[in-house]
């Protein structure tokens, strides 16, 4: 990579090729990060996949999507509902609790890390959080946004991906009025701004790239509120390299925010539902977001953002299947999604399939 500069060649990793030209010989490291929106397990959804023996088989309903996640270097999924299993009583809206087999679904979808910071994480109180994390740990899946102890809350979530240290954290605006039990404030990461800034500084000390997951916004809104845009931009200014968000259950455009120090920070304001039983068109459309992350020496960049739209096909509240939107005969809808996702920037590429 050629840099045109007036600095001297004494900088580490650079060799002079002329008075003002430098070649950066630092190794180039990169990884492919793919992220999805909500796994929102309504009772209609788990009842639809229940087998004769009483078990729940989700995998066959998402098998057309799995290939687009398995080739990624690092996969993130937002798990919207607790996975407490039958022992805590299965239920749908408004207080959710999903079958244990949802953890198998996350494993099948190649999840490396799952976000648990959302407004439903306390629907089964402490036991629901602990059971959810236990199911993830049994399958080798890490988690952000919720914690089993104060020590877990202070644990830095750092992942080594292709030689790049990736730091992550997740936060939610609230938990539907359900409070953490006395002495257990560590259970959920709430989006207190000062806390977020403090966590960012700690994460920057131990990682090369910092990614934050935010759960906030107005439900079913097509665009973010100005208060959320302002908050995310301040988080970007604090040093975060990539922001992914959820809660509205609909797609909102991606933006590329340029910080005061010249960094370009992708912001996915709402990744919508990924797999749920909601029935309006905008809640049935989600997708897989792909971010190419590169590190050259000490320079970190996200030069490419792609988005593959998905769709949950169903016969009203039965026969739910997750598939690429391109495989559904709705060309006008696909064009509308493509246009909508580029409302803020044309630097995002909308593709029918990720390769």
VOBA-1610 file (N, C-alpha, C; in pm, whole numbers, padded with zeros to 5 digits, always signed):
BEGIN
Unk+00085-00119+00000Unk+00000+00000+00000Unk+00088+00124+00000Unk+00062+00217-00088Unk+00147+00335-00105Unk+00090+00452-00028Unk+00174+00514+00056Unk+00136+00633+00129Unk+00216+00751+00075Unk+00151+00861+00046Unk+00220+00983+00008Unk+00225+01072+00131Unk+00343+01104+00176Unk+00355+01171+00306Unk+00480+01258+00308Unk+00481+01355+00397Unk+00599+01439+00415Unk+00678+01399+00538Unk+00635+01293+00610Unk+00710+01249+00726Unk+00831+01169+00683Unk+00922+01146+00775Unk+01044+01075+00742Unk+01021+00926+00744Unk+01117+00855+00689Unk+01107+00709+00682Unk+01144+00642+00812Unk+01170+00718+00915Unk+01210+00660+01042Unk+01095+00592+01114Unk+00972+00618+01070Unk+00856+00558+01136Unk+00863+00407+01127Unk+00820+00341+01231Unk+00826+00195+01237Unk+00745+00133+01124Unk+00808+00035+01058Unk+00739-00040+00954Unk+00738+00025+00818Unk+00801+00140+00802Unk+00798+00210+00675Unk+00937+00214+00612Unk+00942+00196+00481Unk+01069+00207+00409Unk+01056+00318+00306Unk+01161+00399+00291Unk+01157+00511+00199Unk+01172+00464+00055Unk+01091+00521-00034Unk+01109+00495-00178Unk+01125+00627-00254Unk+01146+00733-00181Unk+01160+00863-00244Unk+01148+00971-00140Unk+01160+01093-00183Unk+01160+01203-00087Unk+01032+01209-00005Unk+00917+01188-00068Unk+00790+01204+00002Unk+00703+01078+00001Unk+00753+00972-00059Unk+00671+00853-00073Unk+00719+00743+00020Unk+00626+00675+00084Unk+00659+00568+00178Unk+00576+00445+00148Unk+00639+00330+00160Unk+00566+00204+00153Unk+00550+00150+00294Unk+00427+00114+00330Unk+00402+00056+00461Unk+00419-00096+00450Unk+00527-00148+00512Unk+00554-00291+00507Unk+00491-00364+00626Unk+00414-00295+00707Unk+00347-00360+00819Unk+00253-00469+00767Unk+00241-00581+00839Unk+00152-00688+00794Unk+00006-00642+00792Unk-00066-00686+00689Unk-00208-00656+00679Unk-00286-00773+00738Unk-00368-00745+00838Unk-00455-00845+00896Unk-00599-00804+00871Unk-00686-00902+00855Unk-00826-00868+00829Unk-00917-00981+00875Unk-01042-00947+00894Unk-01142-01050+00920Unk-01278-01004+00869Unk-01362-01104+00847Unk-01496-01083+00796Unk-01595-01100+00912Unk-01667-00993+00945Unk-01761-00993+01058Unk-01904-00988+01004Unk-01984-01086+01041Unk-02124-01087+00999Unk-02215-01084+01121Unk-02317-00998+01113Unk-02405-00975+01227Unk-02551-00980+01181Unk-02637-01029+01269Unk-02780-01035+01239Unk-02859-00969+01351Unk-02987-00946+01321Unk-03077-00889+01418Unk-03134-00993+01513Unk-03261-00977+01547Unk-03321-01047+01660Unk-03365-01191+01629Unk-03323-01282+01717Unk-03390-01411+01729Unk-03497-01390+01836Unk-03620-01370+01792Unk-03732-01332+01879Unk-03832-01448+01880Unk-03825-01529+01985Unk-03895-01658+01985Unk-04034-01645+02047Unk-04131-01614+01963Unk-04270-01612+02007Unk-04322-01755+02029Unk-04432-01767+02103Unk-04491-01899+02124Unk-04535-01961+01992Unk-04583-01878+01897Unk-04620-01932+01766Unk-04502-02003+01700Unk-04384-01947+01720Unk-04265-02000+01654Unk-04224-02134+01714Unk-04215-02142+01847Unk-04170-02270+01904Unk-04279-02376+01895Unk-04407-02336+01898Unk-04514-02435+01880Unk-04512-02492+01739Unk-04473-02410+01643Unk-04469-02454+01503Unk-04360-02557+01477Unk-04254-02554+01557Unk-04142-02647+01534Unk-04140-02762+01634Unk-04244-02772+01717Unk-04247-02880+01817Unk-04268-03015+01750Unk-04190-03114+01793Unk-04195-03248+01737Unk-04288-03339+01819Unk-04315-03455+01767Unk-04405-03548+01836Unk-04352-03589+01972Unk-04220-03593+01988Unk-04163-03633+02117Unk-04153-03517+02215Unk-04204-03398+02176Unk-04203-03283+02264Unk-04084-03193+02248Unk-03983-03233+02170Unk-03865-03149+02147Unk-03898-03041+02043Unk-03804-02951+02024Unk-03824-02839+01931Unk-03710-02837+01830Unk-03746-02839+01701Unk-03646-02853+01595Unk-03650-02728+01507Unk-03560-02634+01534Unk-03555-02507+01461Unk-03468-02512+01337Unk-03369-02599+01335Unk-03264-02592+01234Unk-03316-02602+01092Unk-03412-02691+01068Unk-03462-02710+00931Unk-03531-02585+00878Unk-03569-02494+00968Unk-03640-02373+00925Unk-03545-02261+00884Unk-03417-02280+00906Unk-03320-02175+00873Unk-03207-02228+00785Unk-03220-02351+00735Unk-03108-02415+00667Unk-03069-02345+00537Unk-03160-02267+00478Unk-03123-02196+00355Unk-03039-02071+00385Unk-03032-02032+00512Unk-02955-01914+00553Unk-02820-01951+00611Unk-02810-02067+00672Unk-02688-02108+00741Unk-02562-02096+00656Unk-02565-02130+00526Unk-02442-02120+00445Unk-02383-01979+00440Unk-02465-01877+00460Unk-02417-01739+00450Unk-02357-01689+00581Unk-02361-01773+00683Unk-02296-01741+00810Unk-02175-01828+00837Unk-02175-01949+00782Unk-02070-02045+00818Unk-01932-02004+00766Unk-01927-01923+00660Unk-01798-01885+00603Unk-01739-01759+00665Unk-01813-01696+00756Unk-01763-01574+00819Unk-01654-01607+00921Unk-01565-01513+00944Unk-01461-01531+01046Unk-01516-01511+01186Unk-01619-01426+01197Unk-01672-01390+01328Unk-01820-01357+01312Unk-01906-01424+01390Unk-02051-01410+01375Unk-02114-01363+01506Unk-02199-01261+01493Unk-02274-01204+01604Unk-02423-01220+01579Unk-02499-01258+01682Unk-02645-01267+01673Unk-02706-01204+01797Unk-02815-01130+01779Unk-02887-01074+01893Unk-02995-01171+01938Unk-02979-01227+02058Unk-03078-01319+02115Unk-03175-01240+02201Unk-03294-01218+02148Unk-03389-01126+02210Unk-03461-01184+02332Unk-03468-01316+02343Unk-03546-01376+02450Unk-03461-01468+02536Unk-03493-01479+02666Unk-03422-01575+02751Unk-03439-01717+02698Unk-03340-01801+02726Unk-03346-01943+02688Unk-03349-02023+02819Unk-03458-02009+02891Unk-03469-02073+03022Unk-03517-02216+03017Unk-03574-02256+02901Unk-03623-02392+02888Unk-03754-02416+02961Unk-03806-02536+02947Unk-03937-02570+03001Unk-03944-02559+03152Unk-03831-02579+03218Unk-03833-02575+03364Unk-03871-02439+03419Unk-03853-02333+03338Unk-03893-02199+03381Unk-04025-02156+03318Unk-04088-02246+03243Unk-04216-02216+03182Unk-04203-02142+03051Unk-04230-02210+02940Unk-04220-02147+02808Unk-04331-02044+02790Unk-04299-01935+02722Unk-04400-01832+02697Unk-04355-01740+02587Unk-04454-01673+02527Unk-04427-01572+02426Unk-04453-01434+02481Unk-04494-01343+02394Unk-04519-01204+02434Unk-04626-01198+02543Unk-04613-01112+02645Unk-04512-01005+02659Unk-04390-01043+02743Unk-04394-01155+02814Unk-04276-01198+02890Unk-04231-01331+02834Unk-04121-01329+02762Unk-04075-01442+02683Unk-03991-01540+02765Unk-03996-01666+02722Unk-03898-01766+02763Unk-03899-01877+02659Unk-03781-01906+02604Unk-03771-01995+02489Unk-03719-02133+02529Unk-03748-02234+02444Unk-03695-02369+02469Unk-03543-02374+02463Unk-03487-02472+02531Unk-03342-02491+02533Unk-03287-02506+02392Unk-03365-02564+02302Unk-03318-02589+02165Unk-03284-02463+02087Unk-03326-02345+02137Unk-03286-02221+02071Unk-03135-02203+02078Unk-03073-02253+02184Unk-02926-02249+02192Unk-02865-02336+02083Unk-02931-02448+02050Unk-02884-02531+01938Unk-02897-02455+01807Unk-03003-02376+01794Unk-03022-02294+01675Unk-02907-02194+01660Unk-02871-02128+01768Unk-02760-02032+01764Unk-02629-02099+01725Unk-02607-02219+01779Unk-02487-02294+01744Unk-02490-02332+01595Unk-02604-02374+01545Unk-02619-02412+01405Unk-02593-02292+01313Unk-02631-02172+01359Unk-02610-02051+01281Unk-02469-01995+01298Unk-02381-02071+01362Unk-02238-02040+01371Unk-02208-01921+01462Unk-02295-01892+01558Unk-02273-01776+01644Unk-02145-01791+01726Unk-02059-01690+01719Unk-01941-01683+01805Unk-01972-01605+01932Unk-02053-01503+01917Unk-02092-01420+02032Unk-02238-01380+02015Unk-02310-01380+02127Unk-02452-01348+02129Unk-02475-01229+02222Unk-02554-01133+02176Unk-02589-01022+02262Unk-02713-01055+02344Unk-02705-01030+02475Unk-02817-01055+02566Unk-02872-00927+02627Unk-02812-00813+02595Unk-02860-00686+02650Unk-02981-00641+02570Unk-03099-00671+02620Unk-03222-00630+02554Unk-03334-00617+02658Unk-03448-00565+02616Unk-03555-00535+02711Unk-03627-00658+02763Unk-03597-00777+02709Unk-03662-00900+02756Unk-03570-00991+02838Unk-03446-00953+02859Unk-03351-01044+02924Unk-03392-01078+03067Unk-03467-00991+03134Unk-03510-01020+03271Unk-03652-01077+03279Unk-03706-01122+03166Unk-03843-01176+03167Unk-03859-01296+03261Unk-03749-01367+03289Unk-03751-01475+03389Unk-03650-01445+03502Unk-03628-01315+03525Unk-03544-01267+03634Unk-03405-01331+03631Unk-03344-01345+03747Unk-03207-01394+03757Unk-03192-01533+03696Unk-03286-01621+03728Unk-03275-01759+03681Unk-03275-01766+03529Unk-03353-01680+03465Unk-03355-01679+03319Unk-03222-01637+03260Unk-03156-01539+03320Unk-03024-01495+03274Unk-02923-01608+03291Unk-02923-01668+03410Unk-02824-01772+03439Unk-02842-01894+03349Unk-02967-01935+03328Unk-02994-02051+03242Unk-02954-02022+03097Unk-02982-01901+03051Unk-02946-01864+02914Unk-02795-01872+02895Unk-02722-01812+02987Unk-02576-01812+02975Unk-02520-01954+02988Unk-02579-02033+03077Unk-02535-02173+03091Unk-02551-02248+02960Unk-02664-02230+02892Unk-02688-02299+02763Unk-02588-02254+02658Unk-02555-02126+02657Unk-02456-02076+02561Unk-02318-02133+02591Unk-02280-02133+02718Unk-02148-02182+02755Unk-02132-02330+02720Unk-02238-02408+02736Unk-02233-02550+02703Unk-02201-02572+02555Unk-02234-02474+02473Unk-02213-02486+02328Unk-02095-02402+02279Unk-02017-02350+02372Unk-01898-02276+02335Unk-01925-02141+02275Unk-02041-02081+02306Unk-02077-01951+02253Unk-02058-01846+02362Unk-01985-01740+02332Unk-01967-01633+02430Unk-02085-01535+02421Unk-02089-01441+02512Unk-02204-01351+02523Unk-02158-01216+02573Unk-02237-01114+02538Unk-02215-00979+02586Unk-02348-00924+02636Unk-02341-00820+02719Unk-02462-00749+02760Unk-02530-00799+02885Unk-02500-00920+02929Unk-02554-00976+03053Unk-02443-01053+03122Unk-02457-01074+03252Unk-02346-01128+03330Unk-02398-01214+03445Unk-02316-01310+03487Unk-02357-01400+03596Unk-02304-01354+03731Unk-02214-01256+03732Unk-02154-01209+03857Unk-02088-01075+03832Unk-02043-01011+03940Unk-01970-00886+03927Unk-01839-00908+03852Unk-01775-01022+03879Unk-01652-01055+03808Unk-01676-01072+03660Unk-01788-01132+03623Unk-01823-01148+03482Unk-01851-01012+03419Unk-01916-00923+03495Unk-01942-00788+03445Unk-01811-00716+03412Unk-01708-00741+03491Unk-01579-00674+03470Unk-01489-00747+03370Unk-01533-00864+03323Unk-01454-00940+03226Unk-01452-00868+03092Unk-01335-00847+03038Unk-01324-00785+02907Unk-01351-00890+02799Unk-01453-00866+02718Unk-01484-00958+02608Unk-01393-00926+02490Unk-01287-01002+02476Unk-01191-00980+02368Unk-01171-01112+02294Unk-01185-01108+02163Unk-01179-01226+02078Unk-01062-01212+01981Unk-00981-01316+01969Unk-00871-01314+01873Unk-00922-01368+01740Unk-00938-01280+01643Unk-00991-01318+01513Unk-00885-01289+01407Unk-00824-01393+01354Unk-00720-01379+01252Unk-00606-01287+01299Unk-00573-01297+01427Unk-00463-01217+01480Unk-00500-01076+01521Unk-00627-01041+01509Unk-00676-00909+01551Unk-00756-00927+01681Unk-00726-00847+01781Unk-00797-00854+01909Unk-00924-00768+01900Unk-01038-00836+01904Unk-01167-00770+01886Unk-01236-00758+02022Unk-01258-00635+02066Unk-01328-00610+02191Unk-01474-00578+02166Unk-01563-00635+02248Unk-01707-00612+02229Unk-01775-00586+02362Unk-01886-00514+02354Unk-01974-00495+02468Unk-02114-00464+02417Unk-02214-00486+02503Unk-02352-00462+02464Unk-02430-00396+02576Unk-02530-00313+02537Unk-02607-00235+02634Unk-02753-00226+02589Unk-02844-00213+02686Unk-02986-00195+02656Unk-03040-00074+02728Unk-03143-00012+02667Unk-03206+00106+02726Unk-03282+00071+02853Unk-03329-00055+02865Unk-03408-00093+02980Unk-03454-00237+02971Unk-03534-00278+03069Unk-03582-00417+03076Unk-03732-00421+03107Unk-03808-00335+03038Unk-03954-00332+03049Unk-04003-00314+03192Unk-03931-00236+03268Unk-03973-00207+03404Unk-03938-00314+03506Unk-03881-00425+03461Unk-03838-00531+03553Unk-03700-00494+03605Unk-03688-00479+03735Unk-03560-00439+03793Unk-03474-00559+03829Unk-03344-00538+03827Unk-03255-00643+03875Unk-03276-00660+04025Unk-03272-00784+04075Unk-03290-00806+04220Unk-03183-00733+04300Unk-03212-00700+04426Unk-03114-00631+04510Unk-02981-00705+04513Unk-02873-00630+04493Unk-02739-00688+04496Unk-02697-00755+04367Unk-02784-00749+04264Unk-02753-00815+04137Unk-02756-00718+04019Unk-02712-00596+04045Unk-02709-00496+03939Unk-02619-00532+03823Unk-02530-00628+03844Unk-02438-00673+03739Unk-02507-00753+03629Unk-02630-00799+03654Unk-02695-00891+03560Unk-02706-00836+03418Unk-02736-00707+03405Unk-02764-00646+03274Unk-02682-00519+03258Unk-02629-00497+03138Unk-02561-00372+03106Unk-02662-00271+03054Unk-02693-00170+03134Unk-02782-00063+03089Unk-02700+00046+03021Unk-02765+00121+02932Unk-02689+00214+02848Unk-02669+00351+02913Unk-02620+00350+03036Unk-02580+00474+03101Unk-02456+00526+03028Unk-02464+00648+02981Unk-02361+00698+02890Unk-02223+00702+02955Unk-02216+00747+03080Unk-02086+00753+03148Unk-02026+00613+03163Unk-02112+00514+03190Unk-02064+00375+03202Unk-02010+00326+03068Unk-02079+00358+02961Unk-02034+00316+02828Unk-01897+00375+02798Unk-01880+00504+02825Unk-01751+00569+02798Unk-01640+00507+02882Unk-01670+00475+03006Unk-01571+00411+03093Unk-01533+00274+03039Unk-01633+00199+02996Unk-01607+00065+02940Unk-01525+00073+02811Unk-01553+00174+02730Unk-01479+00190+02604Unk-01331+00211+02632Unk-01299+00296+02728Unk-01160+00323+02760Unk-01088+00196+02807Unk-01156+00115+02887Unk-01097-00010+02934Unk-01077-00107+02817Unk-01175-00111+02727Unk-01167-00203+02614Unk-01056-00164+02519Unk-01035-00035+02499Unk-00930+00013+02409Unk-00791-00028+02456Unk-00775-00047+02586Unk-00645-00085+02640Unk-00606-00229+02607Unk-00704-00313+02576Unk-00676-00456+02558Unk-00716-00509+02421Unk-00759-00422+02329Unk-00806-00471+02199Unk-00763-00378+02086Unk-00763-00433+01965Unk-00727-00355+01846Unk-00847-00285+01786Unk-00961-00352+01790Unk-01084-00298+01733Unk-01195-00312+01836Unk-01280-00211+01843Unk-01387-00210+01942Unk-01523-00203+01871Unk-01610-00299+01906Unk-01745-00307+01849Unk-01845-00300+01963Unk-01948-00220+01945Unk-02049-00205+02049Unk-02187-00239+01993Unk-02266-00309+02075Unk-02404-00342+02040Unk-02497-00260+02128Unk-02591-00189+02066Unk-02685-00106+02139Unk-02828-00156+02114Unk-02908-00159+02222Unk-03047-00202+02210Unk-03136-00087+02257Unk-03182-00008+02159Unk-03263+00109+02192Unk-03326+00161+02063Unk-03414+00259+02076Unk-03480+00317+01961Unk-03631+00303+01972Unk-03702+00352+01871Unk-03848+00347+01868Unk-03891+00224+01788Unk-03974+00141+01849Unk-04018+00019+01782Unk-04096+00052+01654Unk-04066-00023+01549Unk-04133-00018+01419Unk-04109+00112+01343Unk-04011+00190+01387Unk-03974+00313+01314Unk-03877+00279+01202Unk-03894+00343+01087Unk-03808+00316+00972Unk-03675+00389+00979Unk-03668+00494+01063Unk-03547+00572+01076Unk-03520+00598+01224Unk-03393+00615+01261Unk-03361+00641+01402Unk-03403+00782+01444Unk-03430+00796+01572Unk-03457+00927+01629Unk-03327+01006+01638Unk-03338+01138+01638Unk-03219+01222+01644Unk-03141+01199+01773Unk-03211+01171+01883Unk-03143+01147+02010Unk-03053+01024+02003Unk-03098+00922+01929Unk-03017+00801+01915Unk-02900+00824+01820Unk-02924+00897+01712Unk-02814+00928+01621Unk-02705+01006+01693Unk-02746+01103+01775Unk-02649+01183+01849Unk-02570+01097+01947Unk-02638+01007+02017Unk-02570+00921+02113Unk-02468+00832+02044Unk-02507+00772+01932Unk-02417+00682+01863Unk-02296+00756+01806Unk-02318+00878+01760Unk-02207+00957+01709Unk-02109+00994+01821Unk-02161+01022+01939Unk-02073+01049+02054Unk-01993+00924+02092Unk-02057+00807+02082Unk-01987+00682+02110Unk-01876+00659+02008Unk-01905+00691+01882Unk-01802+00680+01778Unk-01685+00773+01807Unk-01715+00894+01850Unk-01610+00992+01883Unk-01523+00941+01999Unk-01583+00860+02087Unk-01509+00807+02203Unk-01410+00698+02164Unk-01417+00651+02038Unk-01317+00554+01992Unk-01370+00422+01940Unk-01502+00402+01947Unk-01560+00278+01894Unk-01543+00274+01742Unk-01516+00154+01689Unk-01492+00139+01545Unk-01614+00095+01466Unk-01713+00035+01536Unk-01830-00019+01467Unk-01945-00027+01566Unk-02063+00020+01524Unk-02181+00018+01610Unk-02291-00060+01539Unk-02345-00161+01609Unk-02458-00237+01558Unk-02571-00227+01660Unk-02694-00214+01612Unk-02804-00186+01704Unk-02930-00263+01667Unk-03018-00273+01768Unk-03145-00344+01751Unk-03249-00283+01844Unk-03368-00336+01838Unk-03487-00304+01917Unk-03605-00260+01832Unk-03589-00179+01726Unk-03707-00137+01650Unk-03782-00249+01576Unk-03718-00366+01557Unk-03779-00479+01485Unk-03804-00449+01337Unk-03745-00345+01287Unk-03752-00310+01146Unk-03612-00266+01101Unk-03589-00271+00972Unk-03460-00224+00919Unk-03454-00072+00919Unk-03343-00019+00965Unk-03312+00122+00951Unk-03182+00135+00873Unk-03161+00246+00803Unk-03044+00259+00717Unk-02911+00250+00793Unk-02809+00213+00719Unk-02672+00216+00770Unk-02613+00352+00736Unk-02533+00404+00829Unk-02461+00528+00802Unk-02312+00504+00822Unk-02231+00586+00760Unk-02086+00587+00783Unk-02054+00723+00841Unk-02027+00725+00971Unk-02003+00851+01041Unk-01854+00882+01043Unk-01818+01002+01000Unk-01678+01045+01002Unk-01651+01122+01131Unk-01559+01070+01212Unk-01528+01131+01341Unk-01439+01253+01322Unk-01422+01327+01431Unk-01340+01448+01425Unk-01194+01417+01395Unk-01150+01292+01423Unk-01012+01255+01391Unk-01001+01180+01258Unk-01110+01183+01180Unk-01105+01130+01044Unk-01139+00984+01026Unk-01176+00914+01133Unk-01212+00773+01119Unk-01354+00760+01062Unk-01377+00656+00983Unk-01510+00628+00930Unk-01569+00510+01008Unk-01678+00537+01082Unk-01738+00438+01171Unk-01875+00397+01116Unk-01890+00272+01073Unk-02022+00225+01028Unk-02118+00216+01147Unk-02241+00260+01125Unk-02346+00251+01226Unk-02468+00183+01164Unk-02500+00063+01211Unk-02622-00007+01169Unk-02728+00025+01274Unk-02816+00119+01245Unk-02907+00172+01346Unk-03011+00071+01393Unk-03054-00016+01305Unk-03143-00125+01347Unk-03131-00238+01246Unk-03097-00358+01298Unk-03079-00474+01212Unk-03207-00555+01198Unk-03317-00508+01259Unk-03450-00568+01246Unk-03455-00707+01310Unk-03565-00776+01286Unk-03576-00916+01327Unk-03496-01002+01230Unk-03448-01113+01280Unk-03385-01212+01193Unk-03478-01332+01179Unk-03523-01386+01293Unk-03617-01498+01291Unk-03719-01476+01401Unk-03843-01450+01362Unk-03950-01423+01458Unk-04083-01461+01396Unk-04191-01443+01473Unk-04326-01474+01424Unk-04406-01348+01395Unk-04342-01232+01401Unk-04416-01110+01371Unk-04458-01109+01225Unk-04573-01047+01197Unk-04638-01068+01068Unk-04639-00950+00972Unk-04613-00829+01016Unk-04610-00718+00921Unk-04487-00731+00832Unk-04497-00679+00711Unk-04389-00696+00613Unk-04256-00646+00665Unk-04256-00529+00728Unk-04127-00472+00771Unk-04064-00549+00887Unk-04144-00628+00961Unk-04086-00710+01069Unk-04045-00848+01021Unk-04088-00885+00900Unk-04049-01014+00843Unk-03919-01003+00763Unk-03878-00879+00735Unk-03755-00855+00658Unk-03642-00817+00752Unk-03533-00889+00743Unk-03413-00859+00820Unk-03293-00875+00730Unk-03186-00935+00784Unk-03072-00958+00697Unk-02945-00991+00772Unk-02841-01014+00694Unk-02707-01037+00745Unk-02620-00919+00703Unk-02560-00853+00801Unk-02472-00740+00777Unk-02329-00792+00777Unk-02252-00753+00677Unk-02113-00796+00666Unk-02022-00674+00670Unk-01923-00680+00759Unk-01825-00573+00773Unk-01686-00632+00754Unk-01611-00578+00659Unk-01472-00618+00640Unk-01385-00528+00728Unk-01312-00589+00819Unk-01228-00514+00912Unk-01082-00540+00877Unk-01004-00433+00861Unk-00862-00446+00827Unk-00776-00371+00927Unk-00658-00428+00955Unk-00561-00364+01042Unk-00426-00365+00970Unk-00375-00245+00945Unk-00245-00229+00881Unk-00155-00156+00979Unk-00060-00227+01037Unk+00019-00168+01144Unk-00071-00138+01262Unk-00079-00011+01299Unk-00171+00030+01407Unk-00298+00094+01353Unk-00312+00097+01221Unk-00428+00161+01160Unk-00541+00060+01143Unk-00659+00095+01191Unk-00776+00009+01183Unk-00878+00073+01090Unk-00936-00004+01001Unk-01036+00050+00910Unk-01143-00054+00880Unk-01261-00006+00841Unk-01371-00093+00797Unk-01407-00048+00656Unk-01333-00096+00555Unk-01346-00041+00420Unk-01467-00088+00341Unk-01529-00196+00385Unk-01640-00250+00306Unk-01755-00293+00396Unk-01877-00250+00359Unk-01998-00290+00431Unk-02096-00345+00328Unk-02144-00466+00352Unk-02242-00527+00263Unk-02362-00575+00345Unk-02476-00586+00277Unk-02598-00628+00345Unk-02677-00722+00255Unk-02712-00838+00311Unk-02793-00938+00240Unk-02931-00945+00306Unk-03036-00898+00239Unk-03170-00901+00299Unk-03223-01044+00313Unk-03299-01067+00420Unk-03363-01197+00444Unk-03511-01176+00470Unk-03584-01289+00471Unk-03730-01281+00485Unk-03780-01405+00558Unk-03874-01385+00650Unk-03938-01497+00718Unk-04070-01527+00648Unk-04073-01636+00575Unk-04196-01678+00506Unk-04280-01761+00602Unk-04412-01739+00600Unk-04500-01819+00684Unk-04640-01818+00627Unk-04720-01912+00673Unk-04863-01915+00644Unk-04931-01858+00767Unk-04930-01725+00775Unk-04969-01653+00896Unk-04884-01705+01012Unk-04941-01777+01109Unk-04866-01816+01227Unk-04821-01962+01226Unk-04802-02018+01108Unk-04747-02153+01096Unk-04650-02158+00980Unk-04572-02265+00975Unk-04478-02290+00865Unk-04379-02175+00845Unk-04308-02142+00951Unk-04209-02034+00945Unk-04079-02085+00884Unk-04028-02011+00783Unk-03900-02044+00721Unk-03823-01914+00695Unk-03696-01915+00732Unk-03607-01801+00708Unk-03530-01825+00579Unk-03528-01726+00491Unk-03463-01744+00360Unk-03413-01610+00307Unk-03324-01613+00206Unk-03285-01488+00141Unk-03405-01420+00078Unk-03415-01289+00094Unk-03526-01215+00033Unk-03529-01234-00117Unk-03412-01250-00178Unk-03404-01267-00323Unk-03475-01394-00369Unk-03488-01493-00279Unk-03553-01618-00315Unk-03705-01609-00308Unk-03756-01497-00261Unk-03900-01474-00254Unk-03938-01387-00374Unk-04049-01415-00434Unk-04089-01344-00556Unk-04150-01207-00521Unk-04061-01117-00476Unk-04105-00982-00440Unk-04000-00882-00487Unk-03980-00869-00618Unk-03873-00782-00669Unk-03888-00636-00629Unk-04011-00587-00622Unk-04031-00447-00584Unk-03992-00424-00438Unk-04021-00523-00353Unk-03983-00512-00212Unk-03831-00510-00199Unk-03764-00596-00274Unk-03618-00600-00271Unk-03561-00464-00310Unk-03614-00403-00414Unk-03565-00272-00458Unk-03589-00166-00351Unk-03705-00174-00285Unk-03736-00078-00179Unk-03637-00092-00062Unk-03606-00218-00026Unk-03511-00242+00082Unk-03374-00187+00045Unk-03332-00213-00077Unk-03202-00165-00124Unk-03195-00013-00115Unk-03298+00054-00160Unk-03301+00200-00156Unk-03303+00251-00012Unk-03383+00187+00071Unk-03396+00229+00210Unk-03263+00218+00285Unk-03193+00108+00266Unk-03068+00087+00340Unk-02959+00186+00299Unk-02974+00248+00182Unk-02876+00345+00133Unk-02922+00489+00155Unk-03021+00509+00240Unk-03076+00643+00261Unk-02972+00742+00311Unk-02874+00695+00390Unk-02773+00784+00447Unk-02640+00781+00374Unk-02611+00672+00307Unk-02482+00659+00239Unk-02491+00556+00128Unk-02416+00579+00021Unk-02409+00481-00086Unk-02288+00391-00071Unk-02220+00399+00046Unk-02103+00316+00071Unk-02140+00175+00118Unk-02268+00150+00139Unk-02312+00015+00171Unk-02359-00052+00043Unk-02318-00178+00026Unk-02357-00255-00092Unk-02464-00357-00051Unk-02579-00351-00113Unk-02687-00447-00087Unk-02676-00558-00190Unk-02663-00681-00143Unk-02638-00796-00232Unk-02743-00904-00208Unk-02778-00978-00312Unk-02878-01084-00294Unk-02825-01200-00210Unk-02694-01228-00223Unk-02632-01338-00147Unk-02490-01297-00110Unk-02448-01334+00008Unk-02311-01312+00050Unk-02226-01430+00007Unk-02108-01403-00044Unk-02020-01510-00090Unk-01887-01500-00019
//
